[in-house]
Amino acid sequence: MTSPYHGCPRIRSLQQVTISDYHIVMKTVRIAELKSRLSEHLRAVKRGETLTVLERDTPVARITPIESKRSLLVIRPRPARPVPLADIPLPRPLTTKTDIVALLLQERGER
């Protein structure tokens, strides 16, 4: 099936730019290469590049630069007076009948 815009040079040019830009701007990297040259790839991301991580030629993840560094750190004002440890509520006890220690030992024994 041919495109109805096949003869229009402007649309054809747009299609070519879209296809080319996708492959040029979006850098791909295989998992093994990412692991071996992680620092180099992270420097590229810091410069603004986006990486697509491939597992056997299948995209599995995208690494993009963070939009704003301000959103990473939230500084809250210090309370007027420190809260005593006795006033901090403890989390509720775990309400499961499963023995967590036994599960951990079982999992570690399987390795």
C-alpha positions in Angstrom: 0.0 0.0 0.0 1.5 3.4 -1.0 1.1 6.5 1.0 -1.3 9.2 -0.3 1.6 11.7 0.3 4.1 9.7 -1.7 4.5 12.3 -4.4 4.7 15.3 -2.0 8.3 16.2 -1.5 7.7 18.1 1.8 5.9 15.1 3.5 8.5 12.7 2.1 11.3 14.9 3.6 9.4 15.0 6.9 9.2 11.2 6.9 12.9 10.9 6.2 13.9 13.4 8.9 11.6 11.6 11.5 13.2 8.2 10.7 16.7 9.6 10.6 16.4 11.7 13.7 15.1 8.7 15.7 18.1 6.7 14.8 20.6 9.6 15.1 19.4 11.3 18.3 18.4 8.2 20.2 21.6 6.4 21.0 21.3 2.7 21.7 23.6 0.6 23.9 23.7 -3.1 24.6 23.6 -4.2 28.3 27.2 -5.7 28.2 28.6 -2.4 26.7 26.6 -0.4 29.3 28.1 -2.4 32.1 31.6 -2.2 30.8 31.5 1.5 30.0 29.0 2.8 32.5 30.8 6.0 33.5 31.2 7.0 29.9 27.6 6.5 29.2 26.5 8.3 32.3 28.6 11.3 31.3 26.8 11.3 28.0 23.5 11.3 29.8 24.6 14.2 32.0 25.3 16.1 28.7 21.7 15.7 27.7 21.8 12.5 25.6 19.2 9.8 26.0 20.2 6.1 25.8 18.1 3.2 24.9 19.3 0.0 26.5 19.0 -3.1 24.3 18.8 -6.8 25.3 19.4 -8.9 22.2 18.3 -6.0 19.9 15.1 -5.5 22.0 14.7 -2.1 23.8 14.2 -2.8 27.5 15.0 0.5 29.2 15.7 4.2 28.5 18.2 6.3 30.5 17.3 10.0 30.3 18.8 13.1 32.0 16.9 14.4 35.0 14.8 17.4 34.2 15.5 19.5 37.3 18.0 19.0 40.0 15.9 21.0 42.4 13.3 18.2 42.6 15.9 15.7 44.0 16.5 17.4 47.3 13.8 18.6 49.6 15.1 20.7 52.5 12.6 20.9 55.4 13.0 23.5 58.1 14.3 22.2 61.4 11.6 21.9 64.1 11.6 24.5 66.8 12.6 21.8 69.3 13.8 18.3 68.8 11.2 15.5 69.2 12.2 13.1 71.9 12.7 9.5 70.7 10.0 8.3 73.1 7.5 10.4 71.2 8.2 8.9 67.8 5.6 6.2 67.1 6.9 2.8 66.2 5.6 0.9 63.2 2.9 -1.6 63.7 4.1 -5.1 64.3 4.1 -7.5 61.4 0.8 -9.5 61.3 1.9 -12.6 59.4 2.1 -16.2 60.5 5.0 -16.9 58.2 8.4 -17.2 59.9 10.5 -14.6 58.1 13.8 -16.0 59.4 12.9 -19.5 58.1 12.2 -18.0 54.7 15.5 -16.2 54.6 17.4 -19.3 55.6 15.6 -21.3 53.0 16.4 -18.8 50.3 20.0 -18.5 51.3 20.4 -22.3 51.4 19.3 -22.6 47.8 22.2 -20.5 46.5 
